[in-house]
Amino acid sequence: MEDFIKIYEEYYRDVFRFLNKLSGYNADLAEELTQETFYHAYLSLATFKGQCHIKTWILQIAKNRFFTYCRKNRQV
């Protein structure tokens, strides 16, 4: 758990900025998706194989969360 807290603290701002830009600078949506991203990353951490940098992996999860949100809300 402590390792994940370090990951969260290190990459939170990067994930938020990435999602904020994807969402058209909708900070509320970006915050919600950032929390979802880290929730899914936490659940999937055991499957992370280390074949890429952890930041790349987390940003990929963030992108997937954004597009899932768009599909559910018919914005794409």
N, C-alpha and C positions, 0 to 999 in steps of 0.2 A: 504494500500500500504506500509506503514512504517513497518508493521509486516512482510510482505513478504521480504522487503529489509533486515531485520534482519535475516530471515531464509536463504536468499541467502548468506549473509556474513558469517553466522555460518557454513553452510554446503557445500559451494562451493568447498573448498579444498578436502573434503571427496569424493564428487561426482566425481570431476576431477580425483583423484587418482584411484578410483574404475573403472572408464571408461578407464583410461589410461592402467591399467592392463588388462582389458578385451580386449582392442583393440591391444594388443601386443606392448604396449608402443609407440603407434602412437599418439603423443601429439596433432597434428592438429585435428585428428579425435576425440580424447577425448575432446578437447575444444569445437568443434562443437556440439558433443552430450551432453556435459554439458549444453550448452546454450539451446538446445532443451529440455533437462530435466527440467530446471527451467521454461521455457516457458509453458510446459505442466503442471507442478506443479501449476503455477500461474493460469492457466485456470481451473484447477481442485480443487483448494484450498477449494472452497465452499462445495465440496463433501467429504473432509477429515473428517472422523467421530471420529478420536482420539482413535481408537481401537488398535493402535500400536504407537510407537514413531515416530515422524515426520521424523527423519532421515531414519528409515526403509522404510517409505512410499516413500520418495524421491529416495532412492536407488533402490526401486522396479521400479519406473518410469524410472530411468536411465537404469536399466537392460532391460526393455521393449523397450526403445529407441535404445539400442545397437542391440537387436535381430531384431527389425524392419529394422534397417540399414542393417544388414547382409542379411536378406531376400531380400530386395530390390537390394542388390548388389551381391547376390548369393555367399556369403562367408561362409555360414553355411552348 
